[in-house]
Amino acid sequence: MRTPLMAGNWKMHKGPGEAINFLNGLSDAVADVEDREVLICPPFVDIYALGRMLRKSETPIKLGGQNLYPAEEGAYTGETAPPMLKECNCDYVILGHSERRHVFEEDDSFINEKVKAARQYDLIPILCVGETEPQRDAGQAEEVVSDQIRGGLTDVEINSADELVIAYEPVWAIGTGRTATPDDAQAMHAHIRTILTDLYGEGIANGVRIQYGGSVKPHNVDELMAQPDIDGALVGGASLEVGSFERIVKFEA
Ligand code: PEP
């Protein structure tokens, strides 16, 4: 049984003041949620304050980074090292998000270095993959996603299913209000599970959570989460308001 992972990716929104208020509100809103994991991935400047709050509270909400630099420390101005995220109470880190791939031109081999660095420091990578619209129109979606997964996971050892999360995020659906149909998303998630089976065997592949991301909203989350291979959501815009994220976390499938 895979526990759904409902994650908010705040991208470059909310400074510490707003982030603290949000966490107080969300903690109350999801206090009674038991059968799903709730994660927020705020900007780096918020993480220390939120990590301290979470350490002191009973809330099961978890914290993740939106990126990392694959080194323990060093002369990398502006970057954040994996042990720094760990020290701030992060369990997860988003890697290979399409904005990192397209705006910052990260390729699979750099993302692979980051995935390895995350594992080395006991952070669970949420490896994001997804095709662009022209790639889907050209019938290349499965191949693109397969290459991104195999590239991102090259020589990455996974010993148990909870050490890895994949997020399928079709690029054309991110921040656009357009969502993959539940059937199309399910088909890609099933494809991803066959790739994971090839890489890690059936036992691990069946336990790895595969999130869907791309304009997940309160009105469409239920039908997406009803699909057998959709094990959670990576939510951008709709994770910025407590009410809409609460509704997504409390999906009914
Ligand atoms: C994302 O940030 O990963 C995302 C899917 O954004 P949105 O939900 O706004 O499409």
py3Dmol code that shows the C-alpha trace and the ligand (Angstrom):
import py3Dmol

protein = """\
ATOM      1  CA  MET A   1       0.000   0.000   0.000  1.00  0.00           C
ATOM      2  CA  ARG A   2       1.472   3.342  -1.061  1.00  0.00           C
ATOM      3  CA  THR A   3       0.671   6.273   1.243  1.00  0.00           C
ATOM      4  CA  PRO A   4      -0.247   9.245  -0.983  1.00  0.00           C
ATOM      5  CA  LEU A   5       2.302  12.065  -0.862  1.00  0.00           C
ATOM      6  CA  MET A   6       0.570  15.430  -1.215  1.00  0.00           C
ATOM      7  CA  ALA A   7       3.245  18.070  -1.760  1.00  0.00           C
ATOM      8  CA  GLY A   8       3.186  21.822  -2.248  1.00  0.00           C
ATOM      9  CA  ASN A   9       5.898  23.439  -4.349  1.00  0.00           C
ATOM     10  CA  TRP A  10       5.771  27.135  -3.492  1.00  0.00           C
ATOM     11  CA  LYS A  11       8.391  28.016  -6.135  1.00  0.00           C
ATOM     12  CA  MET A  12       9.477  31.653  -5.533  1.00  0.00           C
ATOM     13  CA  HIS A  13       6.491  32.679  -3.407  1.00  0.00           C
ATOM     14  CA  LYS A  14       6.160  33.642   0.283  1.00  0.00           C
ATOM     15  CA  GLY A  15       8.835  35.131   2.532  1.00  0.00           C
ATOM     16  CA  PRO A  16       9.293  33.905   6.117  1.00  0.00           C
ATOM     17  CA  GLY A  17       6.426  35.940   7.643  1.00  0.00           C
ATOM     18  CA  GLU A  18       3.843  34.611   5.223  1.00  0.00           C
ATOM     19  CA  ALA A  19       5.341  31.127   5.348  1.00  0.00           C
ATOM     20  CA  ILE A  20       5.025  30.952   9.146  1.00  0.00           C
ATOM     21  CA  ASN A  21       1.383  32.080   9.014  1.00  0.00           C
ATOM     22  CA  PHE A  22       0.676  29.523   6.306  1.00  0.00           C
ATOM     23  CA  LEU A  23       2.232  26.690   8.303  1.00  0.00           C
ATOM     24  CA  ASN A  24       0.175  27.598  11.377  1.00  0.00           C
ATOM     25  CA  GLY A  25      -2.977  27.548   9.261  1.00  0.00           C
ATOM     26  CA  LEU A  26      -2.132  24.335   7.442  1.00  0.00           C
ATOM     27  CA  SER A  27      -1.175  22.541  10.671  1.00  0.00           C
ATOM     28  CA  ASP A  28      -4.677  23.185  12.036  1.00  0.00           C
ATOM     29  CA  ALA A  29      -6.320  22.314   8.730  1.00  0.00           C
ATOM     30  CA  VAL A  30      -4.662  18.911   8.324  1.00  0.00           C
ATOM     31  CA  ALA A  31      -4.367  17.924  11.991  1.00  0.00           C
ATOM     32  CA  ASP A  32      -6.882  15.092  11.489  1.00  0.00           C
ATOM     33  CA  VAL A  33      -5.314  13.695   8.282  1.00  0.00           C
ATOM     34  CA  GLU A  34      -3.902  10.228   8.866  1.00  0.00           C
ATOM     35  CA  ASP A  35      -3.716   8.210   5.702  1.00  0.00           C
ATOM     36  CA  ARG A  36      -1.594  10.576   3.617  1.00  0.00           C
ATOM     37  CA  GLU A  37       1.713  12.374   3.899  1.00  0.00           C
ATOM     38  CA  VAL A  38       1.743  16.174   3.637  1.00  0.00           C
ATOM     39  CA  LEU A  39       4.833  17.999   2.417  1.00  0.00           C
ATOM     40  CA  ILE A  40       5.654  21.632   1.726  1.00  0.00           C
ATOM     41  CA  CYS A  41       8.644  22.795  -0.281  1.00  0.00           C
ATOM     42  CA  PRO A  42       9.174  26.503   0.417  1.00  0.00           C
ATOM     43  CA  PRO A  43      11.910  28.872  -0.790  1.00  0.00           C
ATOM     44  CA  PHE A  44      15.246  28.363   0.964  1.00  0.00           C
ATOM     45  CA  VAL A  45      14.941  31.551   3.061  1.00  0.00           C
ATOM     46  CA  ASP A  46      11.880  30.096   4.826  1.00  0.00           C
ATOM     47  CA  ILE A  47      13.231  26.666   5.569  1.00  0.00           C
ATOM     48  CA  TYR A  48      15.099  27.324   8.804  1.00  0.00           C
ATOM     49  CA  ALA A  49      12.121  28.993  10.476  1.00  0.00           C
ATOM     50  CA  LEU A  50       9.663  26.335   9.288  1.00  0.00           C
ATOM     51  CA  GLY A  51      12.028  23.514  10.233  1.00  0.00           C
ATOM     52  CA  ARG A  52      12.211  24.849  13.802  1.00  0.00           C
ATOM     53  CA  MET A  53       8.441  25.163  14.000  1.00  0.00           C
ATOM     54  CA  LEU A  54       7.942  21.616  12.787  1.00  0.00           C
ATOM     55  CA  ARG A  55      10.494  20.206  15.213  1.00  0.00           C
ATOM     56  CA  LYS A  56       8.552  21.658  18.123  1.00  0.00           C
ATOM     57  CA  SER A  57       5.092  20.735  16.933  1.00  0.00           C
ATOM     58  CA  GLU A  58       3.011  17.591  16.731  1.00  0.00           C
ATOM     59  CA  THR A  59       2.023  18.215  13.131  1.00  0.00           C
ATOM     60  CA  PRO A  60       2.935  15.477  10.675  1.00  0.00           C
ATOM     61  CA  ILE A  61       3.686  18.043   7.925  1.00  0.00           C
ATOM     62  CA  LYS A  62       7.084  17.458   6.351  1.00  0.00           C
ATOM     63  CA  LEU A  63       9.531  19.841   4.753  1.00  0.00           C
ATOM     64  CA  GLY A  64      11.449  19.656   1.480  1.00  0.00           C
ATOM     65  CA  GLY A  65      13.867  21.785  -0.525  1.00  0.00           C
ATOM     66  CA  GLN A  66      13.132  22.859  -4.094  1.00  0.00           C
ATOM     67  CA  ASN A  67      16.681  22.171  -5.249  1.00  0.00           C
ATOM     68  CA  LEU A  68      20.202  21.512  -3.993  1.00  0.00           C
ATOM     69  CA  TYR A  69      23.764  21.797  -5.228  1.00  0.00           C
ATOM     70  CA  PRO A  70      25.616  18.454  -5.390  1.00  0.00           C
ATOM     71  CA  ALA A  71      28.502  19.195  -3.013  1.00  0.00           C
ATOM     72  CA  GLU A  72      28.927  19.096   0.746  1.00  0.00           C
ATOM     73  CA  GLU A  73      30.131  22.706   0.895  1.00  0.00           C
ATOM     74  CA  GLY A  74      32.411  25.012  -1.068  1.00  0.00           C
ATOM     75  CA  ALA A  75      32.755  28.033  -3.314  1.00  0.00           C
ATOM     76  CA  TYR A  76      29.323  27.851  -4.992  1.00  0.00           C
ATOM     77  CA  THR A  77      27.864  31.296  -4.488  1.00  0.00           C
ATOM     78  CA  GLY A  78      24.117  31.282  -4.127  1.00  0.00           C
ATOM     79  CA  GLU A  79      23.755  27.515  -3.804  1.00  0.00           C
ATOM     80  CA  THR A  80      22.497  25.256  -1.007  1.00  0.00           C
ATOM     81  CA  ALA A  81      24.193  22.032   0.096  1.00  0.00           C
ATOM     82  CA  PRO A  82      22.342  18.830   1.028  1.00  0.00           C
ATOM     83  CA  PRO A  83      23.579  18.764   4.674  1.00  0.00           C
ATOM     84  CA  MET A  84      22.196  22.294   5.105  1.00  0.00           C
ATOM     85  CA  LEU A  85      18.760  21.039   4.091  1.00  0.00           C
ATOM     86  CA  LYS A  86      19.080  18.097   6.476  1.00  0.00           C
ATOM     87  CA  GLU A  87      20.086  20.386   9.325  1.00  0.00           C
ATOM     88  CA  CYS A  88      16.949  22.466   8.672  1.00  0.00           C
ATOM     89  CA  ASN A  89      14.703  19.414   9.073  1.00  0.00           C
ATOM     90  CA  CYS A  90      14.105  18.629   5.398  1.00  0.00           C
ATOM     91  CA  ASP A  91      13.265  15.041   4.465  1.00  0.00           C
ATOM     92  CA  TYR A  92      12.715  15.583   0.746  1.00  0.00           C
ATOM     93  CA  VAL A  93      14.146  17.595  -2.118  1.00  0.00           C
ATOM     94  CA  ILE A  94      12.570  18.345  -5.513  1.00  0.00           C
ATOM     95  CA  LEU A  95      15.061  17.697  -8.323  1.00  0.00           C
ATOM     96  CA  GLY A  96      14.804  18.146 -12.072  1.00  0.00           C
ATOM     97  CA  HIS A  97      11.702  20.337 -11.930  1.00  0.00           C
ATOM     98  CA  SER A  98      10.856  21.509 -15.449  1.00  0.00           C
ATOM     99  CA  GLU A  99      11.652  25.099 -14.472  1.00  0.00           C
ATOM    100  CA  ARG A 100      15.143  23.966 -13.465  1.00  0.00           C
ATOM    101  CA  ARG A 101      15.464  22.033 -16.726  1.00  0.00           C
ATOM    102  CA  HIS A 102      14.174  24.819 -18.973  1.00  0.00           C
ATOM    103  CA  VAL A 103      14.928  28.133 -17.242  1.00  0.00           C
ATOM    104  CA  PHE A 104      18.270  27.040 -15.752  1.00  0.00           C
ATOM    105  CA  GLU A 105      19.180  24.518 -18.464  1.00  0.00           C
ATOM    106  CA  GLU A 106      19.844  21.589 -16.138  1.00  0.00           C
ATOM    107  CA  ASP A 107      20.401  18.351 -18.021  1.00  0.00           C
ATOM    108  CA  ASP A 108      19.915  14.736 -16.973  1.00  0.00           C
ATOM    109  CA  SER A 109      23.544  14.226 -16.030  1.00  0.00           C
ATOM    110  CA  PHE A 110      23.585  17.228 -13.655  1.00  0.00           C
ATOM    111  CA  ILE A 111      20.240  16.130 -12.221  1.00  0.00           C
ATOM    112  CA  ASN A 112      21.747  12.668 -11.749  1.00  0.00           C
ATOM    113  CA  GLU A 113      24.586  14.204  -9.684  1.00  0.00           C
ATOM    114  CA  LYS A 114      21.965  15.942  -7.556  1.00  0.00           C
ATOM    115  CA  VAL A 115      19.965  12.747  -7.026  1.00  0.00           C
ATOM    116  CA  LYS A 116      23.143  10.991  -5.867  1.00  0.00           C
ATOM    117  CA  ALA A 117      23.978  13.886  -3.523  1.00  0.00           C
ATOM    118  CA  ALA A 118      20.477  13.771  -2.066  1.00  0.00           C
ATOM    119  CA  ARG A 119      20.762  10.042  -1.369  1.00  0.00           C
ATOM    120  CA  GLN A 120      24.236  10.462   0.122  1.00  0.00           C
ATOM    121  CA  TYR A 121      22.794  12.859   2.709  1.00  0.00           C
ATOM    122  CA  ASP A 122      19.635  10.895   3.362  1.00  0.00           C
ATOM    123  CA  LEU A 123      17.263  13.228   1.544  1.00  0.00           C
ATOM    124  CA  ILE A 124      14.497  11.631  -0.514  1.00  0.00           C
ATOM    125  CA  PRO A 125      14.659  12.930  -4.075  1.00  0.00           C
ATOM    126  CA  ILE A 126      11.418  13.812  -5.834  1.00  0.00           C
ATOM    127  CA  LEU A 127      12.657  13.368  -9.380  1.00  0.00           C
ATOM    128  CA  CYS A 128      10.481  15.388 -11.780  1.00  0.00           C
ATOM    129  CA  VAL A 129      10.030  14.243 -15.350  1.00  0.00           C
ATOM    130  CA  GLY A 130       7.698  15.222 -18.157  1.00  0.00           C
ATOM    131  CA  GLU A 131       7.420  15.972 -21.835  1.00  0.00           C
ATOM    132  CA  THR A 132       6.799  19.287 -23.591  1.00  0.00           C
ATOM    133  CA  GLU A 133       3.756  19.791 -25.778  1.00  0.00           C
ATOM    134  CA  PRO A 134       5.648  19.384 -29.088  1.00  0.00           C
ATOM    135  CA  GLN A 135       7.170  16.164 -27.761  1.00  0.00           C
ATOM    136  CA  ARG A 136       3.699  14.837 -26.855  1.00  0.00           C
ATOM    137  CA  ASP A 137       2.288  15.890 -30.227  1.00  0.00           C
ATOM    138  CA  ALA A 138       5.164  14.060 -31.932  1.00  0.00           C
ATOM    139  CA  GLY A 139       4.357  10.858 -30.028  1.00  0.00           C
ATOM    140  CA  GLN A 140       7.617  11.049 -28.055  1.00  0.00           C
ATOM    141  CA  ALA A 141       6.225  11.488 -24.537  1.00  0.00           C
ATOM    142  CA  GLU A 142       7.023   7.971 -23.270  1.00  0.00           C
ATOM    143  CA  GLU A 143      10.527   8.015 -24.718  1.00  0.00           C
ATOM    144  CA  VAL A 144      11.299  11.457 -23.248  1.00  0.00           C
ATOM    145  CA  VAL A 145      10.081  10.420 -19.801  1.00  0.00           C
ATOM    146  CA  SER A 146      11.977   7.146 -20.011  1.00  0.00           C
ATOM    147  CA  ASP A 147      15.216   8.959 -20.918  1.00  0.00           C
ATOM    148  CA  GLN A 148      14.754  11.436 -18.071  1.00  0.00           C
ATOM    149  CA  ILE A 149      14.194   8.664 -15.529  1.00  0.00           C
ATOM    150  CA  ARG A 150      17.063   6.493 -16.729  1.00  0.00           C
ATOM    151  CA  GLY A 151      19.340   9.546 -16.989  1.00  0.00           C
ATOM    152  CA  GLY A 152      18.390  10.936 -13.578  1.00  0.00           C
ATOM    153  CA  LEU A 153      18.779   7.545 -11.898  1.00  0.00           C
ATOM    154  CA  THR A 154      21.981   6.335 -13.561  1.00  0.00           C
ATOM    155  CA  ASP A 155      24.021   4.435 -10.947  1.00  0.00           C
ATOM    156  CA  VAL A 156      21.619   5.480  -8.198  1.00  0.00           C
ATOM    157  CA  GLU A 157      21.230   2.683  -5.688  1.00  0.00           C
ATOM    158  CA  ILE A 158      17.768   2.350  -4.178  1.00  0.00           C
ATOM    159  CA  ASN A 159      17.375  -0.220  -1.406  1.00  0.00           C
ATOM    160  CA  SER A 160      13.798   0.416  -0.440  1.00  0.00           C
ATOM    161  CA  ALA A 161      10.819   2.009  -2.124  1.00  0.00           C
ATOM    162  CA  ASP A 162      10.603   4.923   0.291  1.00  0.00           C
ATOM    163  CA  GLU A 163      14.009   6.226  -0.802  1.00  0.00           C
ATOM    164  CA  LEU A 164      12.665   7.657  -4.061  1.00  0.00           C
ATOM    165  CA  VAL A 165       9.658   9.569  -5.382  1.00  0.00           C
ATOM    166  CA  ILE A 166       8.977  10.302  -9.050  1.00  0.00           C
ATOM    167  CA  ALA A 167       6.785  13.231 -10.096  1.00  0.00           C
ATOM    168  CA  TYR A 168       5.287  13.064 -13.579  1.00  0.00           C
ATOM    169  CA  GLU A 169       4.704  16.653 -14.616  1.00  0.00           C
ATOM    170  CA  PRO A 170       3.876  17.220 -18.279  1.00  0.00           C
ATOM    171  CA  VAL A 171       5.467  20.588 -19.019  1.00  0.00           C
ATOM    172  CA  TRP A 172       2.406  21.841 -20.913  1.00  0.00           C
ATOM    173  CA  ALA A 173       0.273  21.334 -17.800  1.00  0.00           C
ATOM    174  CA  ILE A 174       2.454  23.223 -15.304  1.00  0.00           C
ATOM    175  CA  GLY A 175       0.972  26.571 -14.331  1.00  0.00           C
ATOM    176  CA  THR A 176      -1.297  26.599 -17.388  1.00  0.00           C
ATOM    177  CA  GLY A 177      -4.614  25.441 -15.947  1.00  0.00           C
ATOM    178  CA  ARG A 178      -4.529  22.493 -18.387  1.00  0.00           C
ATOM    179  CA  THR A 179      -4.317  19.063 -16.773  1.00  0.00           C
ATOM    180  CA  ALA A 180      -3.567  15.679 -18.280  1.00  0.00           C
ATOM    181  CA  THR A 181      -6.726  13.583 -18.429  1.00  0.00           C
ATOM    182  CA  PRO A 182      -6.812  10.999 -15.644  1.00  0.00           C
ATOM    183  CA  ASP A 183      -6.485   8.254 -18.293  1.00  0.00           C
ATOM    184  CA  ASP A 184      -3.441   9.847 -19.957  1.00  0.00           C
ATOM    185  CA  ALA A 185      -1.802  10.457 -16.590  1.00  0.00           C
ATOM    186  CA  GLN A 186      -2.509   6.871 -15.498  1.00  0.00           C
ATOM    187  CA  ALA A 187      -1.009   5.520 -18.734  1.00  0.00           C
ATOM    188  CA  MET A 188       2.212   7.465 -18.176  1.00  0.00           C
ATOM    189  CA  HIS A 189       2.392   6.471 -14.512  1.00  0.00           C
ATOM    190  CA  ALA A 190       2.038   2.807 -15.474  1.00  0.00           C
ATOM    191  CA  HIS A 191       4.816   3.293 -18.035  1.00  0.00           C
ATOM    192  CA  ILE A 192       7.029   4.870 -15.360  1.00  0.00           C
ATOM    193  CA  ARG A 193       6.412   1.899 -13.086  1.00  0.00           C
ATOM    194  CA  THR A 194       7.598  -0.483 -15.791  1.00  0.00           C
ATOM    195  CA  ILE A 195      10.819   1.538 -16.114  1.00  0.00           C
ATOM    196  CA  LEU A 196      11.296   1.389 -12.336  1.00  0.00           C
ATOM    197  CA  THR A 197      10.692  -2.366 -12.471  1.00  0.00           C
ATOM    198  CA  ASP A 198      13.405  -2.672 -15.061  1.00  0.00           C
ATOM    199  CA  LEU A 199      15.807  -0.614 -12.925  1.00  0.00           C
ATOM    200  CA  TYR A 200      15.021  -1.854  -9.416  1.00  0.00           C
ATOM    201  CA  GLY A 201      12.795  -4.924  -9.658  1.00  0.00           C
ATOM    202  CA  GLU A 202       9.101  -5.338  -9.048  1.00  0.00           C
ATOM    203  CA  GLY A 203       9.194  -5.137  -5.255  1.00  0.00           C
ATOM    204  CA  ILE A 204      10.725  -1.668  -5.162  1.00  0.00           C
ATOM    205  CA  ALA A 205       8.879  -0.420  -8.277  1.00  0.00           C
ATOM    206  CA  ASN A 206       5.518  -1.333  -6.764  1.00  0.00           C
ATOM    207  CA  GLY A 207       6.280   0.672  -3.637  1.00  0.00           C
ATOM    208  CA  VAL A 208       7.775   3.837  -5.173  1.00  0.00           C
ATOM    209  CA  ARG A 209       5.300   6.703  -5.121  1.00  0.00           C
ATOM    210  CA  ILE A 210       4.661   8.394  -8.450  1.00  0.00           C
ATOM    211  CA  GLN A 211       3.083  11.805  -8.069  1.00  0.00           C
ATOM    212  CA  TYR A 212       1.197  13.677 -10.749  1.00  0.00           C
ATOM    213  CA  GLY A 213       1.846  17.408 -11.149  1.00  0.00           C
ATOM    214  CA  GLY A 214       0.471  19.987 -13.549  1.00  0.00           C
ATOM    215  CA  SER A 215      -2.447  22.244 -12.603  1.00  0.00           C
ATOM    216  CA  VAL A 216      -3.739  19.975  -9.848  1.00  0.00           C
ATOM    217  CA  LYS A 217      -6.641  21.874  -8.287  1.00  0.00           C
ATOM    218  CA  PRO A 218      -9.427  21.173  -5.784  1.00  0.00           C
ATOM    219  CA  HIS A 219     -11.842  20.456  -8.658  1.00  0.00           C
ATOM    220  CA  ASN A 220      -9.708  17.822 -10.438  1.00  0.00           C
ATOM    221  CA  VAL A 221      -7.724  16.154  -7.660  1.00  0.00           C
ATOM    222  CA  ASP A 222     -10.322  13.481  -6.857  1.00  0.00           C
ATOM    223  CA  GLU A 223     -10.419  11.967 -10.349  1.00  0.00           C
ATOM    224  CA  LEU A 224      -6.633  12.059 -10.673  1.00  0.00           C
ATOM    225  CA  MET A 225      -6.102  10.408  -7.287  1.00  0.00           C
ATOM    226  CA  ALA A 226      -8.627   7.703  -8.201  1.00  0.00           C
ATOM    227  CA  GLN A 227      -6.138   6.283 -10.731  1.00  0.00           C
ATOM    228  CA  PRO A 228      -4.324   3.166  -9.504  1.00  0.00           C
ATOM    229  CA  ASP A 229      -0.789   4.376 -10.261  1.00  0.00           C
ATOM    230  CA  ILE A 230      -1.189   7.992  -9.104  1.00  0.00           C
ATOM    231  CA  ASP A 231       0.208   8.099  -5.584  1.00  0.00           C
ATOM    232  CA  GLY A 232       0.092  11.777  -4.773  1.00  0.00           C
ATOM    233  CA  ALA A 233       0.321  15.233  -6.253  1.00  0.00           C
ATOM    234  CA  LEU A 234       3.008  17.864  -6.666  1.00  0.00           C
ATOM    235  CA  VAL A 235       1.073  21.097  -6.536  1.00  0.00           C
ATOM    236  CA  GLY A 236       2.273  24.563  -7.500  1.00  0.00           C
ATOM    237  CA  GLY A 237      -0.284  27.389  -7.650  1.00  0.00           C
ATOM    238  CA  ALA A 238      -3.000  25.657  -5.652  1.00  0.00           C
ATOM    239  CA  SER A 239      -0.614  24.983  -2.747  1.00  0.00           C
ATOM    240  CA  LEU A 240      -0.267  28.696  -1.995  1.00  0.00           C
ATOM    241  CA  GLU A 241      -3.625  29.042  -0.219  1.00  0.00           C
ATOM    242  CA  VAL A 242      -4.345  26.971   2.883  1.00  0.00           C
ATOM    243  CA  GLY A 243      -7.953  26.314   1.817  1.00  0.00           C
ATOM    244  CA  SER A 244      -7.190  24.990  -1.659  1.00  0.00           C
ATOM    245  CA  PHE A 245      -4.202  22.926  -0.524  1.00  0.00           C
ATOM    246  CA  GLU A 246      -6.262  21.496   2.349  1.00  0.00           C
ATOM    247  CA  ARG A 247      -8.930  20.371  -0.129  1.00  0.00           C
ATOM    248  CA  ILE A 248      -6.252  18.756  -2.309  1.00  0.00           C
ATOM    249  CA  VAL A 249      -4.675  16.998   0.675  1.00  0.00           C
ATOM    250  CA  LYS A 250      -8.145  15.756   1.666  1.00  0.00           C
ATOM    251  CA  PHE A 251      -8.972  14.387  -1.792  1.00  0.00           C
ATOM    252  CA  GLU A 252     -11.745  11.825  -2.001  1.00  0.00           C
ATOM    253  CA  ALA A 253     -10.954   8.993  -4.374  1.00  0.00           C
TER     254      ALA A 253
END
"""
ligand_1 = """\
10
PEP
C 4.682 22.558 -10.055
O 5.118 23.586 -9.590
O 5.357 21.534 -10.001
C 3.332 22.568 -10.642
C 2.835 21.442 -11.061
O 2.675 23.774 -10.708
P 1.089 24.000 -10.958
O 0.366 23.116 -9.988
O 0.863 25.465 -10.688
O 0.802 23.623 -12.369
"""
view = py3Dmol.view(width=600, height=400)
view.addModel(protein, "pdb")
view.setStyle({"model": 0}, {"cartoon": {"style": "trace"}})
view.addModel(ligand_1, "xyz")
view.setStyle({"model": 1}, {"stick": {}})
view.zoomTo()
view.show()
